[in-house]
Amino acid sequence: MMKNVLPGGLCSCRTLFIALTLAGLAGACQSKPAPPPVSADAWAVVNGREIRRDDVEKAYQRNLQASAAPSAEEALTAKLALLDQLIVQDLLLAKARELKIDLPDTELDAAYVEARKNIPDDAFRQELARRNLTVADMREGLRRDLLVQKLFEREVTSKVTVTDQDIKAFFDANRAQFNRLEDAYRIAQIVITPVRDAQNTNRTGSDATTPQEAAAKLQMVMERLKAGAQFADVAADLSEDPESAPRGGDLGFVPLSALQKLPPQLRDAVLKGTPGSARVVSAGGAYTVVVVVAKDTAGQKDLSMPEVRAAITQTLRGRREQLLRTAFLSAIRNDAVVVNLIAKRLVETQGKMPSLAPAAPGTK
């Protein structure tokens, strides 16, 4: 008789266990709070925070080339690219708040004055009016950029180290590079083309596909550089050259004989440029923003020369900083819950744009 009862008892226990488990799961599902409603003009939601159409529009107007007259499709394509950047920026700003990174008003004031340098007051007011922006809009955009820079300085730049052993190992492995037969210039570049590129290796996926988009992108690049962003960071984010973009635009040292063979405009931008100052070269609707990082004279170099150690240190720091920065961005993005509402809407409507505001959740 015990044999008959035991199976029944086990079955009852299993049934009871399954019932309790299901009840617990049901209770857990019922207790999960519903997501908050999304406003009608939200274009994206990042960890519950909205990025609205007006946010994208202001970013677009800040970066719009004065002479640009894009079509509705071209303008929206540019705004979608800006939205991707605002999503990443939102995540970085949230991280800055978490780490209690602050930007004193005095630093913002100084950066704002620098950004406006050499622009007459009347011309500045007229340009703001043309773009439908206010001084507060410009200051807010600058504040966000500067906070992101502070975050990277704390979490990336400050954590990169280069030891004497690292420098010596690099010199020993690349000794031939330090025996220069002629003068050479170390160059970095940001390339922007007006056509879709088959290979895109920059960090944001940014790719101008029309002359209007290329002109608008150039304006955005120059605004970021003028605001104090590092050339290598902007190149890694936005350059369309597949080989140099992952290296922050660095082309290394280019011998003088090779520079002499370049198109005259690009050659003169290098040979006559001030080290550290970015110059723009345009041709056929494409743009190259070029900067001379350093100049090196002919002759045998060794580690006793401060300029050699400085060049190696800069190279190694740049490589490691790019790696750490990319990993930092990937980790932040991987932990985020991001919904690009406007992109979803455009896919659903096959690119039709009767209304750019996304539909409310649960509606069509």
C-alpha positions, 0 to 999 in steps of 0.5 A: 500500500505504501508503494501506491501512496508514494507515487501519488504523494510525489505527484501531489508534491510536484503539482503543488511545486509547479502551481506555487512556481507559476503563481510566483511568476504570475505575481512577479509579472503582475507586479512589474510596473508598466513603462511610463507613457511616451510624449508625442514628440519623443524621437528616442527613449534612453533608459527612460529619458526622452530625447525629443524632436526639439532636441534634435532640431536644435542640434541640427540647427547648431551644425547646419552649414550656412549655405546648405539647402538640403531636401527633406529626405537629406535633412532627416537623414542628417537628423537621424545621424545626429540623434544617434550622437545625442543618444550616446551623449545622453548616456555619457551625461548620465554617467557624468552625473553619476560620478558627480562631474560638474562644469563650473559656470566660469569654465562655460563662460570662458569656452563660450567667449572663445567659441564666439571669438572674432564673430561680431555681435550683430553677425552672431545675433543674425546667425542665431535668428536665422537658425532659430536658436537662442544664446541659451541653446548655444550655451547648453550645447557647449555645456553638454560637449564640455561635460562629456570631455571632462568625463573622458578625461577622468575615465579614459585619458587619466587612466592611460599610462606609458612607461619607459619600458614601453617607450624603449620596446617601441623604439627597438621594434621600429628603429628603422623609422627613426633614421630619416633620410629627409624631413618629414611631417606627422599629419592627421586628417578627417575626411568627409566625402559626398558619396556613400562609402563602401567601408565605414570604420568610424565609431559613430557610423557617420557617413555623408552621402550628398554634397549638402550632408558633407557640407553640414558635416564639415560644419559640425566637425569644425564646431566640435574642434572649435569647442575644444574637442581633441582632433583624434576624438573627432576623427575617430568619431566622424572621419570617413577614411577607413584606414586612418579613422580608427587611429584618430586620423593619424597618418604618421610621418610623411616624408617631404618628397611624398608631400611634394607630390600631393595636390597643391592645395593639400600640400600647402595646407601641410607645409604652410600650416601652423602645427596644431591648427586645423585647415580645410581643403576641399575638392569635388564636394569632398573635404579634408581637415588636416592638422600638422601634429609634428615635424621631424628633421632628417638624420638618425634619431635615438632615445636620448632625444626628447622629441623622440621620446615625446613622439613615441609617448604620444603614439602609444598614449593615442593608441591606448586611449582609443582602445580604452575609449572605445571599450568605455563607450561599448560598455555604456551602450551595452548596459543601456535600454535604447528605443529609437522611435523615429527610426522605427516609425520611418521603417514602418512607413517605408520612409514616408514622412506625413508627420515626423512625430512618432505615434503614441504607444499602442496606436498606428 
